[in-house]
Structures are given as C-alpha cells and as structure tokens.
Amino acid sequence: MAKKPTGDSDEIRLKKKISVRANDEKKVSSDPAVRSLRKRLKRVQRKRRALSSRKKHAAGKQTETKA
C-alpha cells in the first residue's frame, strides 16, 4: 500500500526543516545538510514556477478575454 499524502506540500515541509535546523544550530550555512535542503527547496520552487508558467501559456488568450 502506498503512503497517504500529508496536508503539507514538499515546499512547506522543506521550509520547516530548514527553519528548524537554522534555529537549532545557529551556524553559518556551511552545514552540508542545510545546504542540500536549501537546494531541494529551490528545485521544488523552480518546478512549481515552471508548471504555472506552462499552464498560463497553454491557456492562451482565452483567460484574458474572459476577465
């Protein structure tokens, strides 16, 4: 059986993890674990923005004329 998805998206979970690590350690961002979390967050954000851009482009001018 597959795991049931939580209410949080990947982006929200990553933001929470980064903020917890940043508050706990009080270090400069040289920690490799925090760095990889930040990279994963940026990747997820980039995917979300690309998807919205593709959807907007695919909708074309139909949405503009309706508004």
Residue pairs with C-beta under 8 A, 6 or more apart in sequence:
6 13
8 16
10 44
11 41
11 44
11 45
11 48
14 37
14 40
14 41
14 44
15 41
17 37
18 34
18 37
18 38
18 41
21 31
21 33
21 34
21 37
22 34
25 31
25 34
27 34
29 35
29 38
